[in-house]
Amino acid sequence: VGRVEGGETAEELEDWDPGTSALPAPGLKGPRQQAGMGPLSQKCLDPEPDAPSQPGPALWSRGLAHIQALVRGSSLQQLDPENTGFIGADSFAGLVHSHELPLDPAKLDMLVALAQSNEQGQVCYQELVDLISSKRSSSFKRAIANGQRALPRDGLLDEPGLGVYKRFVRYVAYEILPCEVDRRWYFYRHRSCPPPVFMASVTLAQIIVFLCYGARLNKWVLQTYHPEYMKSPLVYHPGHRARAWRFLTYMFMHVGLEQLGFNALLQLMIGVPLEMVHGLLRISLLYLAGVLAGSLTVSITDMRAPVVGGSGGVYALCSAHLANVVMNWAGMRCPYKLLRMVLALVCMSSEVGRAVWLRFSPPLPASGPQPSFMAHLAGAVVGVSMGLTILRSYEERLRDQCGWWVVLLAYGTFLLFAVFWNVFAYDLLGAHIPPPP
């Protein structure tokens, strides 16, 4: 065991987060007789009749001590008598039962899958460490996928006695994740804290800014046609491109009520579930990358136009999610997925068409060029490239994914080019920029 590849040791078990391993939920049934798992593992899967739904700190402290004893103590010879670096699933399940250690049934299901991906019914020691410590690498996920066991397809859908919030979590799992293993992993590990605050905060800030400018200008439709609107310090204008914060803050400004409503609806319907599954850091990175790419793309391709609205970030989220659904079409269990995808594409195309019309054929005379539509397209490109990489790496570290570094290098190259373009190209090309308001 001490000679496992990668230099991992038993100390990694100290990182085990007790909060991610709950007692089995009443009524949950898993495969019990596969890969040689006998009555001992069956007792690990079924809770005692009076077992609480969540173990207390004392139980987890005792459980962690038992796990460390299993790996470090005299039980090592029982787990790996020949010192091969592999552990029999049945032996481990028996030792877990003998030490009275409660283990998440989803993890025992995955232990079965890992064992069945090996001809000898054994689990690599490092895979066991990853499973207990709630870490999943690419090799771990591949081993799960290669297992000969098939999880019950309707396991979560048939889960009885769920409250309103847990039913919503189950709905999110089936909306976002394409694999039953991932859905069950997410469902049993999900905690309501921290809540998905990023998308909710951005949407709330956009609504507040819109209401403030609407009340101040007494205009709620096509606000950009008001001469005072473009004087806002938040709007990106090519004449103010030296003020770098405008490349991001333009996302709080909107053309009018219809654009705000469209963006806010998509951010809440798609962005919030994505943030619940993939976390604040990943989704905020994707959203802000789309926003920044949108303004920089406009500064290169439509050099005279200002930019308002959060469409760059919204289209990054939507295109990433739609691409993920298409790439995993067979595994997605969301209802009416074809109809919903068609409606989403129609709505997004209509919004782009409306932005093009307002840019080149404004319905009202204006003192200068109207906001560009290129931010929509740039956000979609970011979503399909960077976003798809993020969404396909659920519960895996991005830094371990080769595709992530390729996408990050491409995005960094684009940012560097856009910075040099904004510094030098306007003067070299002699671009005529309308005076900023």
Buried (B, 14 or more C-beta within 10 A) or exposed (E): BEEBEEEEBBEBBEEBEBEBBBBBBEEBEBBBEBBBBEEBBBBBBBBEEEBEEEBEEEBBEBBBEBBBBBBBEEBBEBBBEEEEBBBBBBBBBBBBBEBEBBBBBBBBBBBBBBBBBBEEBBBBBBBBBBBBBBBBBEBBBEBBEEBEBEBBEEBBEEBEEBEEEBEEBBBBBBBBBBBBBBBBBBBBBBEEEEEBEBBBEBBEEBBEBBEEBBEEEEBBEBBBBBEEBBEBEBBBBBBBBEEEEBBBBBBBBBBBBBBBEBBBEBBBEBBBBBBBBBBBEBBBBBBBBBBBBBBBBBBBEBBBBBBBBBBBBBBBBBBBBBBBBEEBEEEBBBEEBEEBBEEBEEBBEEBBEBBBEBBEEBEEEBEBBBBBBBBBBBBBBBBBBBBBBBBBBBBBEBEEBEBBEEBBEEBEEBBEEBEEBBEEBBEEEEEEBBEBB
